[in-house]
Amino acid sequence: MGSDHRRDLFVINTGDGRGKSSSAFGVMLRSVARGWNVKVIQFIKSGKWQTGERKMADQLGVEWVTGGDGFTWESDDMEATERAAVDAWAVAKDSINSGDYDLIILDEATYPVTFGWIDVADVVATIDNRPEGVNVVMTGRDAHVDLIAIADTVTEMKKIKHPFDKGIAARKGIDF
């Protein structure tokens, strides 16, 4: 294991602060500007949400898969939510193994791993044995220690203060 010889990277943005996905989408913009083939797979957010990052990705021709059905803690059918995450991982695994992408963003993928819906050993093996040239950025809280072990970069976003703590809802253009 390990990627000391590789030129591509596996990056994790984790922690309880804001900015994990925003950072990943900043990488998406830089990658597209460099002519890279980019794919985003979201594990939690629903396709019903009209997010700014999705609108930008569509304008840039970034392939986008929404594999979630909304926040898991709001789910009326946890089995369906779990199946959606498992299906999203199947798409992600095929996309990684294909070697067709220079960058794959696994947005909020830490959650189904933490919940035990997706086998961490499978995720580790897939990312660690990915084809040369495939960069992977994973986001979400509580990144599994086994994922951290194989990552090239791990950044923890730490919440100091958040508007939600004062009852201020997410804002279009800032939060989504």
Backbone bond lengths (Angstrom), bond angles and torsions (degrees), N, CA, C in turn:
res aa  C-N    CA-C-N  psi(-1)  N-CA   C-N-CA  omega(-1)  CA-C   N-CA-C  phi
1 M - - - 1.455 - - 1.518 110.54 -
2 G 1.306 113.43 167.62 1.456 117.82 178.76 1.501 110.78 107.07
3 S 1.295 115.87 156.59 1.459 119.06 -174.50 1.519 111.43 -132.01
4 D 1.326 116.89 36.61 1.456 120.34 -177.23 1.528 112.61 -61.37
5 H 1.329 117.56 -30.68 1.460 121.76 -176.75 1.525 113.43 -89.52
6 R 1.309 117.72 -11.19 1.464 121.48 -172.89 1.525 111.24 -79.85
7 R 1.336 114.19 151.74 1.460 119.28 174.61 1.529 111.05 -97.43
8 D 1.338 116.31 -18.04 1.456 119.85 175.96 1.525 108.69 -87.96
9 L 1.327 116.51 169.11 1.464 120.17 -172.90 1.523 112.26 -131.44
10 F 1.334 114.16 152.98 1.457 122.70 168.15 1.521 106.60 -116.43
11 V 1.338 115.06 117.65 1.458 122.75 -174.40 1.526 108.97 -117.50
12 I 1.334 116.25 137.57 1.463 121.35 174.77 1.524 108.65 -121.69
13 N 1.337 115.63 129.53 1.465 122.92 170.93 1.523 106.32 -110.44
14 T 1.323 117.06 113.08 1.459 121.10 -174.89 1.522 109.86 -133.43
15 G 1.314 116.99 -177.73 1.456 121.81 178.65 1.514 112.13 110.40
16 D 1.344 116.06 173.85 1.461 120.97 -175.99 1.526 113.62 -95.26
17 G 1.308 116.92 3.10 1.463 120.37 179.04 1.515 112.38 -92.28
18 R 1.332 114.30 168.09 1.469 120.78 176.94 1.519 110.05 -73.83
19 G 1.330 114.74 161.00 1.454 120.28 170.22 1.518 115.96 106.56
20 K 1.318 118.08 -1.89 1.465 120.12 -178.33 1.529 110.99 -64.42
21 S 1.325 115.78 -54.37 1.471 120.17 179.10 1.521 110.90 -70.38
22 S 1.328 117.03 -39.39 1.468 119.99 179.62 1.524 111.03 -57.89
23 S 1.315 116.88 -41.04 1.462 120.91 176.98 1.530 110.76 -62.88
24 A 1.323 116.16 -43.64 1.467 119.95 179.14 1.528 110.77 -61.95
25 F 1.332 116.98 -38.69 1.465 119.70 -179.42 1.521 111.57 -73.86
26 G 1.323 117.39 -23.68 1.461 120.41 170.26 1.523 110.14 -65.25
27 V 1.323 116.78 -41.18 1.470 121.37 175.31 1.528 109.66 -63.34
28 M 1.333 116.53 -39.95 1.466 120.56 177.42 1.529 110.49 -56.45
29 L 1.340 116.68 -46.63 1.470 120.26 -179.44 1.525 111.49 -62.61
30 R 1.327 116.92 -45.04 1.471 119.86 178.65 1.525 111.14 -61.87
31 S 1.324 116.34 -40.50 1.465 120.77 -178.22 1.524 111.49 -65.84
32 V 1.317 116.59 -44.32 1.462 120.30 178.09 1.525 109.87 -62.02
33 A 1.333 116.88 -40.65 1.465 120.86 178.88 1.529 111.62 -61.27
34 R 1.326 116.86 -25.32 1.472 122.14 178.72 1.526 112.66 -92.18
35 G 1.338 116.46 4.67 1.461 120.03 177.34 1.517 114.42 83.39
36 W 1.324 117.61 16.49 1.462 121.17 -178.49 1.521 110.72 -77.56
37 N 1.325 114.93 151.56 1.458 122.59 171.45 1.527 107.17 -86.95
38 V 1.341 116.52 118.34 1.464 122.15 -171.13 1.520 110.55 -121.89
39 K 1.334 115.45 141.20 1.460 121.63 174.86 1.524 108.82 -133.56
40 V 1.320 115.99 137.66 1.461 122.71 176.61 1.518 107.89 -115.37
41 I 1.327 116.18 132.05 1.459 121.78 174.52 1.516 106.92 -124.26
42 Q 1.331 115.66 117.31 1.459 120.78 179.47 1.522 109.25 -98.22
43 F 1.334 115.75 133.03 1.453 121.34 -175.19 1.527 113.68 -99.28
44 I 1.303 119.48 -15.85 1.459 121.27 -176.23 1.525 111.74 -121.96
45 K 1.317 116.96 -50.16 1.462 120.21 -173.60 1.522 111.74 -61.68
46 S 1.315 115.06 143.13 1.451 122.63 -179.37 1.521 110.86 -83.25
47 G 1.321 116.50 149.09 1.462 121.93 175.48 1.518 112.83 -65.52
48 K 1.341 117.19 -14.68 1.460 121.28 179.61 1.523 111.74 -72.93
49 W 1.332 116.82 -20.79 1.458 120.43 -176.89 1.522 109.95 -77.03
50 Q 1.305 116.03 132.05 1.459 121.33 177.23 1.523 108.50 -95.96
51 T 1.317 117.13 81.04 1.456 120.84 -176.68 1.518 111.13 -86.16
52 G 1.315 115.38 151.36 1.454 121.17 177.89 1.515 112.07 -62.57
53 E 1.340 116.90 -38.96 1.467 119.68 -179.67 1.528 111.48 -64.95
54 R 1.330 117.23 -35.54 1.470 120.37 178.12 1.523 109.88 -68.89
55 K 1.325 117.10 -42.08 1.457 120.40 178.77 1.533 110.82 -60.74
56 M 1.334 116.51 -42.73 1.463 120.47 178.66 1.529 110.96 -65.62
57 A 1.331 116.19 -43.45 1.469 120.06 -179.93 1.527 110.71 -60.32
58 D 1.332 116.66 -41.92 1.462 120.02 178.17 1.522 110.81 -60.59
59 Q 1.330 117.25 -42.19 1.465 120.90 179.35 1.525 111.49 -65.02
60 L 1.334 116.55 -30.12 1.467 121.18 -176.93 1.526 113.01 -91.87
61 G 1.315 117.50 -4.31 1.456 120.47 -179.77 1.520 114.26 78.06
62 V 1.329 117.11 24.36 1.457 121.29 177.81 1.525 108.58 -81.39
63 E 1.320 115.84 130.35 1.460 120.19 176.82 1.526 108.66 -68.85
64 W 1.324 116.93 133.78 1.466 121.37 -172.25 1.519 109.67 -135.24
65 V 1.319 116.75 126.81 1.464 122.32 177.92 1.523 107.57 -121.63
66 T 1.327 116.14 123.34 1.454 120.43 175.93 1.521 107.23 -102.31
67 G 1.330 115.27 106.64 1.454 120.47 -174.68 1.502 114.25 -99.32
68 G 1.316 118.23 -3.65 1.456 120.79 -178.18 1.505 112.14 -99.30
69 D 1.331 114.71 175.12 1.463 119.33 177.05 1.523 110.97 -126.22
70 G 1.307 116.21 22.89 1.461 121.02 179.98 1.518 110.27 115.81
71 F 1.311 116.40 -176.06 1.462 120.12 179.63 1.517 110.03 -63.33
72 T 1.319 117.49 129.29 1.461 121.92 -176.25 1.515 112.26 -59.40
73 W 1.320 117.29 -32.58 1.464 119.36 -177.99 1.530 112.00 -74.41
74 E 1.337 117.44 -7.35 1.463 121.58 176.66 1.529 111.88 -104.70
75 S 1.332 117.50 2.76 1.456 121.62 -173.74 1.524 111.85 -69.97
76 D 1.344 114.70 137.83 1.459 121.32 173.46 1.524 110.53 -90.23
77 D 1.328 116.38 -14.37 1.465 121.46 -176.79 1.527 108.55 -140.54
78 M 1.324 115.43 87.61 1.465 119.99 -175.28 1.531 111.99 -63.23
79 E 1.325 117.98 -30.39 1.474 119.55 177.47 1.523 110.56 -64.05
80 A 1.332 116.69 -41.68 1.468 120.36 177.88 1.525 110.71 -66.68
81 T 1.331 116.19 -38.60 1.459 120.83 178.23 1.530 110.15 -63.25
82 E 1.327 116.13 -43.74 1.470 120.39 178.01 1.528 110.82 -63.79
83 R 1.334 117.49 -43.86 1.472 120.91 178.42 1.525 110.78 -60.47
84 A 1.336 116.97 -40.19 1.468 120.55 179.20 1.527 110.15 -60.83
85 A 1.336 116.77 -41.64 1.466 120.78 179.31 1.530 111.22 -66.97
86 V 1.318 116.83 -41.14 1.474 121.29 178.54 1.528 109.47 -63.14
87 D 1.335 115.99 -42.85 1.469 120.04 178.08 1.530 111.09 -64.18
88 A 1.334 117.04 -39.70 1.465 120.51 177.84 1.525 110.27 -62.95
89 W 1.335 117.19 -39.01 1.464 119.66 177.65 1.526 111.01 -64.83
90 A 1.333 117.78 -38.16 1.467 120.19 177.82 1.530 110.41 -60.29
91 V 1.329 116.85 -42.56 1.474 121.29 176.83 1.530 109.70 -63.81
92 A 1.336 116.12 -45.24 1.474 120.38 -179.27 1.520 110.91 -61.55
93 K 1.317 116.71 -45.93 1.472 121.09 -178.48 1.533 110.66 -61.24
94 D 1.340 116.21 -46.14 1.468 119.76 177.63 1.523 111.28 -61.61
95 S 1.320 116.60 -40.77 1.466 121.18 -179.24 1.523 111.19 -65.51
96 I 1.326 116.34 -43.30 1.471 120.49 178.41 1.516 110.17 -63.84
97 N 1.328 116.63 -49.51 1.467 121.19 -176.58 1.522 113.26 -66.71
98 S 1.337 117.11 -23.17 1.466 120.42 -177.65 1.528 111.88 -65.93
99 G 1.338 116.19 -29.92 1.453 119.76 -175.53 1.526 113.20 73.13
100 D 1.329 117.24 8.11 1.465 122.03 -176.21 1.526 113.72 -80.90
101 Y 1.329 117.03 -11.72 1.459 121.07 -173.70 1.516 110.96 -117.79
102 D 1.336 114.70 140.18 1.461 120.57 174.67 1.526 110.73 -81.89
103 L 1.341 115.75 -28.59 1.460 121.66 179.82 1.516 109.36 -143.01
104 I 1.334 114.98 131.11 1.457 121.68 172.90 1.518 107.42 -125.27
105 I 1.326 115.55 124.37 1.458 121.09 177.32 1.522 108.00 -102.03
106 L 1.324 115.74 123.09 1.464 122.87 177.74 1.528 106.46 -104.36
107 D 1.332 115.25 85.15 1.460 120.96 -172.79 1.528 110.69 -76.98
108 E 1.326 115.46 123.60 1.460 124.26 179.50 1.528 112.44 62.44
109 A 1.325 116.13 30.62 1.474 121.15 -179.56 1.519 112.83 -77.12
110 T 1.333 118.06 -16.12 1.463 118.65 179.70 1.522 111.68 -65.03
111 Y 1.334 117.40 -30.78 1.467 120.67 -174.66 1.529 112.89 -62.78
112 P 1.342 119.94 -54.06 1.466 118.33 -179.89 1.532 113.07 -63.87
113 V 1.330 117.10 -25.86 1.465 119.46 174.41 1.529 109.46 -70.05
114 T 1.334 116.47 -47.68 1.462 121.62 179.51 1.529 111.25 -60.55
115 F 1.345 116.53 -38.54 1.464 121.11 -179.08 1.523 112.27 -74.63
116 G 1.352 117.13 -9.56 1.454 120.77 -179.67 1.520 113.85 82.23
117 W 1.327 117.33 11.72 1.460 120.76 179.61 1.525 111.21 -76.73
118 I 1.322 115.94 -30.42 1.457 122.24 179.04 1.524 106.66 -119.67
119 D 1.311 116.53 132.14 1.460 121.85 -177.59 1.531 110.35 -67.92
120 V 1.316 115.82 119.53 1.464 120.22 -177.93 1.525 111.29 -60.83
121 A 1.329 117.89 -35.66 1.472 120.59 -179.99 1.525 110.56 -63.16
122 D 1.330 117.60 -36.71 1.463 121.61 177.80 1.525 110.51 -67.44
123 V 1.325 116.61 -42.42 1.459 120.83 179.17 1.534 109.77 -64.24
124 V 1.324 116.50 -46.17 1.472 121.08 179.09 1.524 110.16 -59.34
125 A 1.328 117.48 -49.12 1.470 120.87 -177.90 1.527 110.87 -62.50
126 T 1.334 116.89 -42.35 1.468 120.43 -179.36 1.522 110.94 -62.80
127 I 1.318 116.49 -47.32 1.470 119.44 -178.14 1.519 111.13 -70.72
128 D 1.319 116.98 -42.01 1.464 120.27 -177.38 1.527 112.33 -68.20
129 N 1.326 117.77 -28.85 1.467 122.12 -177.52 1.529 112.57 -106.69
130 R 1.320 116.83 18.87 1.464 120.57 -178.06 1.533 110.01 -64.47
131 P 1.331 115.45 156.81 1.460 118.89 176.99 1.534 111.41 -60.99
132 E 1.307 115.22 149.85 1.467 121.48 177.36 1.521 109.20 -57.01
133 G 1.323 116.38 137.74 1.453 121.82 176.61 1.515 114.95 94.36
134 V 1.327 117.84 -5.32 1.464 121.37 179.28 1.528 108.52 -94.76
135 N 1.327 116.13 110.55 1.461 122.29 175.55 1.522 108.28 -90.19
136 V 1.330 116.60 142.40 1.460 120.99 -179.35 1.527 108.62 -129.71
137 V 1.344 115.86 131.25 1.458 122.00 172.38 1.527 106.71 -118.47
138 M 1.325 116.34 125.75 1.463 122.60 179.24 1.523 109.01 -116.70
139 T 1.332 116.40 138.80 1.458 120.17 179.20 1.523 110.67 -124.35
140 G 1.323 115.23 161.13 1.454 122.55 174.04 1.511 112.14 132.57
141 R 1.311 115.58 159.82 1.466 121.60 179.72 1.527 110.45 -71.36
142 D 1.326 114.63 160.61 1.470 122.63 169.21 1.522 113.35 54.02
143 A 1.319 117.62 49.00 1.463 120.62 177.31 1.525 109.81 -55.72
144 H 1.312 115.60 135.02 1.464 122.25 -178.89 1.529 110.08 -64.00
145 V 1.317 115.94 141.44 1.467 121.84 -178.03 1.531 111.71 -58.05
146 D 1.331 118.10 -32.83 1.467 120.60 179.78 1.529 111.37 -70.09
147 L 1.320 117.23 -31.89 1.466 120.64 175.23 1.526 110.05 -72.20
148 I 1.310 115.88 -42.94 1.466 120.32 177.62 1.525 110.55 -58.33
149 A 1.317 116.57 -37.75 1.468 121.09 -177.97 1.523 112.85 -61.46
150 I 1.341 118.21 -33.71 1.470 119.92 -177.60 1.523 113.32 -97.70
151 A 1.326 116.95 -7.28 1.468 120.59 -177.72 1.522 111.22 -71.66
152 D 1.319 115.40 149.23 1.463 121.28 174.21 1.518 110.83 -84.70
153 T 1.329 116.11 -36.44 1.458 122.41 179.64 1.518 108.25 -134.39
154 V 1.324 116.75 131.01 1.463 121.88 173.05 1.519 106.61 -129.62
155 T 1.327 114.79 122.11 1.456 120.40 177.59 1.514 107.72 -117.67
156 E 1.327 115.48 130.84 1.455 120.40 177.04 1.519 109.10 -104.41
157 M 1.322 115.80 118.32 1.450 121.50 174.35 1.529 106.59 -84.85
158 K 1.324 116.62 122.47 1.459 121.30 -177.48 1.521 109.60 -110.41
159 K 1.313 115.63 127.38 1.461 120.01 179.06 1.519 109.43 -77.03
160 I 1.317 115.47 124.67 1.459 122.26 171.82 1.532 107.99 -101.21
161 K 1.334 114.81 -43.16 1.451 122.14 -177.32 1.529 107.21 -154.33
162 H 1.325 117.83 146.81 1.462 120.42 -179.53 1.528 109.08 -147.60
163 P 1.343 118.52 137.47 1.466 120.87 -179.37 1.532 112.90 -57.64
164 F 1.323 117.30 -31.75 1.458 121.52 -179.63 1.526 111.19 -58.29
165 D 1.343 116.21 -31.51 1.468 120.66 178.41 1.528 111.90 -62.51
166 K 1.338 116.25 -22.10 1.472 121.45 178.25 1.521 111.47 -101.75
167 G 1.332 116.27 9.96 1.462 120.46 179.62 1.521 113.96 82.95
168 I 1.325 117.78 13.55 1.454 121.91 -179.83 1.529 108.28 -88.77
169 A 1.330 116.51 121.36 1.454 122.17 -177.16 1.532 110.98 -72.97
170 A 1.338 114.81 163.76 1.461 121.50 177.50 1.525 109.61 -58.39
171 R 1.319 115.74 143.83 1.477 121.92 -176.93 1.527 111.13 -111.84
172 K 1.328 114.66 133.41 1.461 120.95 175.34 1.520 108.48 -61.13
173 G 1.328 116.31 134.07 1.462 120.86 179.87 1.515 113.00 92.74
174 I 1.314 117.80 -26.29 1.464 121.97 176.70 1.523 109.75 -105.02
175 D 1.315 116.55 -50.69 1.456 121.71 -174.79 1.529 114.67 -100.81
176 F 1.323 116.15 -22.98 1.467 118.19 -179.94 1.516 110.84 -156.39
